[in-house]
Amino acid sequence: MTNHAAVGLAAEQRLAGEVRAEMARQKRTAGEMARVLGITAHTAGRRLSGAVAFSVTELMAVAMWLGMDAKELLRRAEEPAHAVAS
């Protein structure tokens, strides 16, 4: 894996972590997210684990479902781990 690929994977995993965290705060489930996106629960799980990146369209739909702006999820994913507090 190249360094660029490793950085991309880490960013995808951080974003997935932020989506999971916000879903937990709102007591939302992966199954609910799957229905919103029109994907299987298995595919939703791969998005939420960071194994497969959210598409821009999926990220926008998830953010809307969570009642927030996609930019906020991206901003949180870019914050250093020690600075994230909610």
C-alpha positions as CSV (number, residue, x, y, z in Angstrom):
1,M,0.0,0.0,0.0
2,T,1.4,3.4,-0.9
3,N,1.6,6.2,1.6
4,H,-1.1,8.1,-0.3
5,A,-3.4,5.1,-0.2
6,A,-2.8,4.7,3.5
7,V,-3.6,8.4,4.1
8,G,-6.8,8.0,2.1
9,L,-7.8,4.9,4.0
10,A,-7.2,6.6,7.4
11,A,-9.4,9.6,6.3
12,E,-12.2,7.2,5.2
13,Q,-12.0,5.4,8.6
14,R,-12.1,8.7,10.5
15,L,-15.1,9.8,8.5
16,A,-16.9,6.5,9.1
17,G,-16.1,6.9,12.8
18,E,-17.7,10.3,12.8
19,V,-20.8,9.0,11.1
20,R,-21.0,6.1,13.7
21,A,-20.5,8.5,16.6
22,E,-23.3,10.8,15.4
23,M,-25.6,7.8,14.8
24,A,-24.9,6.7,18.3
25,R,-25.6,10.1,19.8
26,Q,-29.0,10.0,17.9
27,K,-29.6,6.3,18.6
28,R,-29.8,5.6,14.9
29,T,-29.0,2.1,13.5
30,A,-27.0,0.8,10.5
31,G,-30.2,-0.8,9.3
32,E,-32.0,2.6,9.2
33,M,-29.1,4.1,7.4
34,A,-29.2,1.3,4.8
35,R,-32.8,1.9,4.1
36,V,-32.2,5.6,3.7
37,L,-29.4,4.9,1.2
38,G,-31.2,2.1,-0.5
39,I,-28.3,-0.3,0.2
40,T,-28.1,-3.6,2.0
41,A,-27.2,-3.8,5.7
42,H,-24.0,-5.6,4.7
43,T,-23.0,-2.7,2.4
44,A,-23.9,-0.2,5.1
45,G,-21.7,-2.0,7.5
46,R,-18.8,-1.8,5.1
47,R,-19.3,2.0,4.8
48,L,-19.5,2.4,8.6
49,S,-16.4,0.3,9.2
50,G,-14.4,2.5,6.7
51,A,-13.7,-0.6,4.5
52,V,-15.5,1.2,1.6
53,A,-15.7,4.9,1.4
54,F,-19.0,6.8,1.4
55,S,-19.7,8.4,-2.0
56,V,-20.4,12.1,-2.0
57,T,-24.0,11.4,-2.7
58,E,-24.2,8.9,0.2
59,L,-22.4,11.3,2.6
60,M,-24.9,14.1,1.7
61,A,-27.9,11.8,2.2
62,V,-26.5,10.5,5.5
63,A,-25.8,14.0,6.8
64,M,-29.3,15.1,5.8
65,W,-30.8,12.1,7.6
66,L,-28.8,13.0,10.7
67,G,-30.0,16.6,10.4
68,M,-26.6,18.1,9.8
69,D,-24.4,19.4,7.1
70,A,-21.9,17.0,5.4
71,K,-19.2,19.7,5.9
72,E,-19.6,19.3,9.7
73,L,-19.0,15.5,9.5
74,L,-15.9,16.2,7.3
75,R,-14.7,18.9,9.7
76,R,-15.0,16.5,12.7
77,A,-13.2,13.8,10.8
78,E,-10.3,16.1,10.2
79,E,-9.9,17.2,13.9
80,P,-7.1,15.6,15.9
81,A,-8.5,12.7,18.0
82,H,-7.8,14.4,21.3
83,A,-9.8,17.5,20.3
84,V,-13.0,15.6,19.5
85,A,-15.5,15.9,22.4
86,S,-19.2,15.6,22.2
